[in-house]
Amino acid sequence: VGSLQILAWLIIAEIMVYFFTSTAQCTQLLIDRRIM
């Protein structure tokens, strides 16, 4: 059960990082467009 829990946490962390980076990229694009 412990290893499965660790695996689940790794997957959740990876998904959160993916959403965070994609959101940051979208925000950066919006900021760049506003400046231009």
HUZI-V597103 format. One record per residue. N is the residue number from 0. PHI is phi in whole degrees, -180 to 180 (* if undefined). BURIAL is I if it has 24 or more other C-alpha atoms within 12 Angstrom, else O. Layout:
n=N phi=PHI burial=BURIAL
n=N phi=PHI burial=BURIAL
This chain:
n=0 phi=* burial=O
n=1 phi=-62 burial=O
n=2 phi=-63 burial=O
n=3 phi=-64 burial=O
n=4 phi=-64 burial=O
n=5 phi=-62 burial=O
n=6 phi=-62 burial=O
n=7 phi=-62 burial=O
n=8 phi=-64 burial=O
n=9 phi=-63 burial=O
n=10 phi=-64 burial=O
n=11 phi=-62 burial=O
n=12 phi=-63 burial=O
n=13 phi=-65 burial=O
n=14 phi=-64 burial=O
n=15 phi=-63 burial=O
n=16 phi=-64 burial=O
n=17 phi=-63 burial=O
n=18 phi=-64 burial=O
n=19 phi=-64 burial=O
n=20 phi=-67 burial=O
n=21 phi=-66 burial=O
n=22 phi=-65 burial=O
n=23 phi=-64 burial=O
n=24 phi=-65 burial=O
n=25 phi=-63 burial=O
n=26 phi=-63 burial=O
n=27 phi=-63 burial=O
n=28 phi=-64 burial=O
n=29 phi=-63 burial=O
n=30 phi=-63 burial=O
n=31 phi=-61 burial=O
n=32 phi=-67 burial=O
n=33 phi=-66 burial=O
n=34 phi=-66 burial=O
n=35 phi=-76 burial=O
